[in-house]
Amino acid sequence: MIHIKLFFVFFKIGLFSIGGGLATLPFLQQLVSKYGWITSEELVNMIAISESTPGPIGVNTATFVGNSTAGIFGGIIATLGLIAPSIIIIIVIAHYFSKFSEEHIVKSAFYGIRPAVAGLIGAAGFEVAKITLINPDVYFNANNILDFLDMKGIILFMVMLYLINKYKKHPIIYIIGAAIIGVIFRF
């Protein structure tokens, strides 16, 4: 029964997360609250790992969640559930797109999807920042505003932002650097 649930949950994520891997993040956050298959910390770690490894974040996360929930077969089923809508939709679009690609309504639809995708990615970025840069639980226990902010995370964020803007190196350099700093300082 868990395999069927995994397939359909990830099928829904794959069907409604238009815009790529980062657009899946709001749906993946529901896995924490609604299903309890992973924790918030595991999701953040999975995002970090998925962003630094080859492959789409949604596929990597589906494989991880499926595997941790129902073993290797669960990982395969969750991954298939996530990619099945894309395969189906692409086959249908490829069949009809050449006939209708220059239609005004088709161009307008693609133009209209852009803000929705930007909103989904922005919401996901906000949620990741909220999890990694602030500590509301610590603040409510200590009532100290400095405890509300994760100062190590904020400093690392600011240093990386500065380095990215100043040196314009390949992103993998910054990812590896942040990973090394995280290991050394136990983020």
N, C-alpha and C positions, 0 to 999 in steps of 0.2 A: 504494500500500500504506500510506503514511503517513496518508492521509486516513481509511482504514478504522480504523487504530489510534487516531488522534485521536478519531474518533467513539465507539469503544467504550470508551476510557479515560474520556472525559468522560461517556459514558452511565452508566458505573459510578459515577463521582463524583456525578452527578445522582441516581442511584437510591438511594445509601446515605447521602447527606448530608442527613439529616432535621433541620430546624430553621433553615434559611436559609443565607445567605451565609457567616457565620462558621463554620458547621458543616462547610463544605467545606475549611477550611484544613488539617486533618490529611491529607486526600486530596491537596490541592494540593502539600503538602510532599513527597509521594511522587514528584511529577513531577521534583523536583530530584534525588533520590537514585536512583530507579529508571530514569527515562527520559533524564535529562540534557537535557531540552528547554529548561529555564531554570536559572539559578543561584539560590542562596539569596538573594543580593542583589537580583536581579531580582524574586523573589517578594515580598520585603519592600517593594520599591519599588511593585510592583503592588498590594499590599495598601493601601499608603498612598494611591496614586492612586485605587484602587477605592472606598476609604472616603470620599474627598473628591469623587467625581464621582457623577452620577446613575446608578442601576442597581445591581443586585446584584453583590456582589464575585465570586461564582462566574462569572457571565456575563462580566463585564469581564475576569477572568483567563483564562477559556476563549478569549475572542476574542483576547486578547493572545498567549497561548501558541500557539494555532492559527495566527495570523498570522505570528508570528516563526518558527514551525517549517515551515509549508507555504504561506505567502502568504495572500492575501485569502480564497481558497477554503478554506484550512485553518482560518482564523478562523471562517468561516461553519459549516463542518462541526463544529468543536469546540463551538461555541455550540449548534448544533442537538442535538448529542449530550448536552450538559448539560441542556437543557430538555426533551428528549423524554420522559424518565421522569416528570417532573412532569405533563406534559400527559396522558400515558396514565393515570397514577394518579388525577389529578383527575377525569378523565372517568369512570373506574370508580367512584370514591368518590361523586361527585355522583349517579350513577345509583342507588347502593344506600344512601347515607347517610341519606336521609330515612326510609327504612324501618327502619333499625337504630340511629338516633342515640340513642335513649333506652334501649337495651339496656345492662345492667350491664357486660357484658364489653367493649363498645365504649368506654364511659366509663372503665373500668379501664385499657384499653389506652392511651388517650390520656393518662391520668394517669401511667402507667408510662413513657411515652416522655419525659416532662419531665426526669427526672434524666439520662437518656442524652444529651439535647440539651445540658443544662447542662455535663455532663462534656466533650463534644466542644468546646464553646465555651471552656471553661476550659483544656483542653489546647492549643487553638489560641492562646489568650492567653498561655499559658506559653511556647510556642514563639516567638511574636513577641517577647516580653520577652527571652527568651534570646538571640535574634539581635540585638536592638537595644540591650540594656543591658549585656551582658557580652561580653568578648573572650577566649575560652579559648585561641585560637591565640597571641595576643600574650602571654598569661600563661605559657604553656608555653615560649615562646622567651626571655622575660625573667626569669621566676621572681619577679616583683614583684607582690604582691597588688593594688596600686593599678592595675597594667596590666590586671588581670582585669576591672575594671569600666570601662565606657564612661562616664566622669564627665560629659561633655557631655550624653549621652543621659539619664543619671539626673537631672541638674539640670533639664533641660527637662521630663522626666516629672514631677518633683516640683513645679515651678512650674505646669505645666498642671493637675495634680491639685489644687493649692491654689486656683488661679483658678476652676476648675470648681466646687469646693465652696463657695467664698466668694461668687461673683458670679452663678452660675446663669444664664448667658447661653446663647444658642443655640449648639449644638456647632459650627456652621460657622465661627463667630468664632474658636474655639480651633483649628480645623483650619487656617484661613487664617493665623492667627498663628504656629502651629508651622511651617507651610510657609515663611513669610517668614523666621523664625529659622533654619530649616534651610538656606535659600539663603544667608543672610548669613554664617552661621558654618560653612557647608559640612559639614553632617552627612552 
